[in-house]
């Protein structure tokens, strides 16, 4: 592969061949149920191969042999036959960060920004379709699906099908009592982590959020920030997921999460209704200020942008704003991160430069949506949904 | 602002709640808030920290002694495990089985996997007991699916294996 073709993040460029292009961004399209509140649904399964140390403990040769085993079987699968397999070591650091910013790989898989990628770590991903496969993270395999909106059933169904296919070709480590064996015992059993990335500004503004989060913990679920374990909550986005993986079936884990998240969505809607009724002018001011800053600012830090986007997203759902589209907000969350901005700029950016490029991108995308909403022939209806 | 309950100390906890679609805010001092069972902190989203604490407990428990030998397959020791919270290889689960069972019960509330079964032809062939168990599970599944041809073949394999396994 030539270095030159693995470029172009986030500009909708061709995703053919081995370039990253806009691969793995289909989940930003607002097609799923409750997509204004739930940004995405993800289900992952952790699997390991018999006869090898777990990737975290494996020597370079072990990790490379695991990758070879997987590379051999992928063409025989139905779900990942057409997938591109990127070894992290063959990607430049910006491309690795692009994949991380799109929530397709973890920090552990890509390694440090200023050092080499871990040996044998790789990602298999289709041009279309929700399935992906991380190879040599702490476990040998992390199968995942990522869908827009609230769609746990579909996400589980896809990853289950991929598991069946891979399990028929690779010798998974399985114990009659403990189930699927994983590097960390917090994942053992089903190896399943189902999570929903949910936007809860109403509960934050009415100060109900702590109560809801405590409730979530009491029923065996947990929450994290935007990038999973160890990451902070920004822009009122919470990632809610199952805490335990052993002693319950996959269906039970997924159903339980669906039920609880359904309740959280209801609480959020109720909180928004209360805000709209009790403090309409405060709310409207907050939304329009957020819109105004995003529409006109000349420099935006990422966290500041995320908090303002939260206000605009809330304003769209409450019909206080007509533009931009929710999908545009989703895209900004991904494409206005530093690696995407660097790819667009064609050079590395220091923090100050990145803030300037970020503000320019946001202004451009907000303007485009305003323009298309103003001309009826090109109006896109999902903005006001 | 004074605490609404004791009217003595400063109100430091401001709790807004929605009941019957009405928003209500109470202002309490930390003492009264604690007495009402209201805490200001959110649950810590740190499963690994919890988990490591659990390991600590298992060490303190004299009835549950640690396995002193490292895993013969990958060399991971009890101490490595306690330090990182990570096991080294699938065999570690067999080697540290006793120690892990208590831990898994505390972390997950169970030790018994009840989800999908892994029934590959190849799995467990090096271990006749595991292989037999695997065949029986596959037989159960074949019967459930009314695949009687596969069931008959599996039953024959089980009989053959039981003939040689004590």
Interface residues (C-beta under 8 A of the other chain):
Chain A: X48 X50 X52 X53 X54 X56 X57 X138 X160 X163 X167 X168 X171 X172 X173 X174 X175 X176 X177 X178 X179 X180 X181 X183 X184 X185 X186 X188 X189 X190 X192 X206 X207 X208 X209 X210 X211 X213 X214 X216 X217 X222 X223 X224 X229 X243 X244 X245 X246 X247 X248 X249 X250 X270 X271 X273 X274 X278
Chain B: X14 X15 X16 X17 X18 X21 X22 X23 X25 X40 X41 X42 X43 X45 X47 X48 X51 X73 X74 X76 X85 X86 X87 X88 X89 X90 X93 X94 X100 X103 X104 X107 X108 X109 X110 X111 X112 X113 X114 X115 X116 X117 X118 X120 X122 X123 X130 X133 X134
